[in-house]
Amino acid sequence: YQRRVHGKQWYQRRVHGKQWYQRRVHGGEKGRRIRELTSLVQKRFNFQDGTVELFAEKVANRGLCAVAQAESLRYKLLGGLAVRRACYGVLRFIMENGAKGCEVTISGKLRGQRAKAMKFKDGYMICSGDAVKHYIDQAVRHVMLRQGVLGIKVKIMLDYDPQGKEGPSIPLPDIVKIVEPKPRMPVPDRPNAAVEPAGFAQQAPQAPLNEPAPIQQQAAAPGGYGATPQGPPAGNTPGGPPPAQDAFAQQPPLGGYGATPY
């Protein structure tokens, strides 16, 4: 028990040592680390003196940086912490800092002489397509332990950020956004009708295209099919002269067949 307590205290001291190491990487004592890295890049690519400048920027969110979390897990394992406990701690820290998903893979002689691999996952993770280039941040580190070398791989899937600060500003290709429909505008009765010039005399209103034209009622002429035949006017005989011109109308009727004898 005392040994574990001392081991825990030593692990805490290594945590502070890790923070000091990160500060050395960013700037170092009076920019010493920056000058060392500048010299290495200059000699590696055969640049002339004074033509290479390196600038270091602090990580805005350590929980979304795969390199920082891989280094954190590496120092936890060097401190003697159990593999499962160290991996689950890193997994929880990543998800609490706003990641959409994460995956931690550790392989090697974890316990005993037989090497094996363990994988810890949480959240949503994509593994194919062009979106992997924008949404997945991964890092690989090696831990030199007494029993052998352990490999650490950390993959973090970032969340969509329109500002592009804590994630890519490019939305995922399989995200469907439903846009609200625009308010409907009144449709004119005759959308293809020509526009009349200004000052044109107004014509009689016409019926819309969608409605039938009204049927005009016309007075029927007297007579015709289905009309009731009417007799001649009173006092007229069909085919005879008018009453005023009849010469025999004023004369008394003569005797003849069927007349009453006197």
C-alpha positions, 0 to 999 in steps of 0.5 A, spaced: 500 500 500 505 504 501 508 502 495 502 504 491 501 511 495 509 513 493 507 510 486 501 515 485 505 521 488 511 519 483 505 519 478 503 526 480 510 529 480 510 526 473 504 530 471 507 536 473 513 534 469 509 533 463 506 540 464 513 543 464 515 539 458 509 542 454 511 549 456 519 548 454 516 545 447 512 552 446 517 556 448 523 554 452 527 558 456 528 565 453 526 561 446 531 556 447 526 550 444 524 554 438 531 556 436 533 548 437 527 546 432 529 552 427 536 549 427 533 542 426 529 544 420 534 548 417 539 543 417 534 538 414 532 541 408 539 545 407 536 552 408 540 558 408 542 561 415 536 566 417 531 564 412 527 559 417 522 562 422 518 558 426 512 560 430 509 556 436 501 557 438 498 555 444 492 550 443 486 553 444 482 546 447 487 540 449 481 536 449 480 536 442 488 535 440 490 528 439 497 529 440 496 532 447 491 527 449 496 521 446 502 525 450 497 525 456 496 517 456 503 516 454 505 519 461 500 516 465 502 509 463 509 511 464 507 513 471 504 506 472 497 507 472 493 501 469 491 501 462 484 501 462 483 506 468 488 511 464 484 510 457 477 511 460 480 517 463 483 520 457 476 518 453 472 521 458 476 528 458 475 528 450 468 527 450 467 532 456 471 538 452 466 537 446 468 532 441 463 528 437 467 521 438 473 518 440 477 512 439 483 510 443 487 504 441 493 501 445 497 495 443 503 491 446 505 487 452 499 490 456 499 484 462 503 478 461 508 476 456 502 475 450 502 482 446 495 484 445 491 490 443 485 494 446 480 499 443 476 504 447 470 507 443 465 513 445 461 517 441 460 517 433 466 516 429 467 516 421 472 512 418 471 513 410 470 519 405 472 526 404 470 528 411 475 524 414 480 529 412 476 535 415 473 531 422 478 526 424 484 528 428 489 522 430 496 521 433 501 516 434 505 515 440 510 510 443 511 508 450 518 505 452 516 500 458 521 495 462 517 489 459 517 492 452 514 498 447 507 500 447 503 503 441 498 508 442 493 511 437 488 516 439 483 518 434 478 524 435 472 526 431 471 534 431 464 537 431 461 542 426 463 549 428 460 554 423 466 559 425 471 554 424 474 555 431 473 548 435 471 544 428 471 544 421 466 549 418 464 544 412 458 540 414 458 533 413 455 530 406 450 526 409 447 532 413 440 534 410 437 540 412 430 542 411 428 549 409 422 552 411 417 554 405 417 561 402 410 564 403 405 563 397 404 569 392 398 570 389 398 567 382 395 572 377 389 570 372 392 571 366 400 570 367 402 570 360 397 576 358 401 582 354 402 588 359 397 594 356 401 601 355 399 606 360 393 611 358 390 605 354 382 605 353 379 600 358 375 595 355 370 591 357 371 586 363 373 579 360 371 573 364 377 569 367 380 563 363 378 558 369 370 560 368 365 559 363 363 565 359 356 567 361 350 565 356 347 571 353 339 570 353 336 573 347 328 574 346 325 568 341 322 570 335 314 569 335 313 562 332 318 557 330 319 550 332 315 548 338 311 555 338 303 554 339 300 557 332 295 563 333 289 564 329 287 570 325 285 577 328 278 577 330 273 579 324 278 576 319 278 570 314 284 567 312 285 568 305 279 574 304 279 581 303 279 586 310 272 587 313 272 594 310 273 592 303 268 586 303 262 588 298 257 583 300 258 584 307 253 589 308 248 585 303 243 581 307 244 573 305 240 570 299 236 564 299 239 558 298 240 551 300 239 550 307 236 557 308 229 558 311 223 559 307 219 566 307 
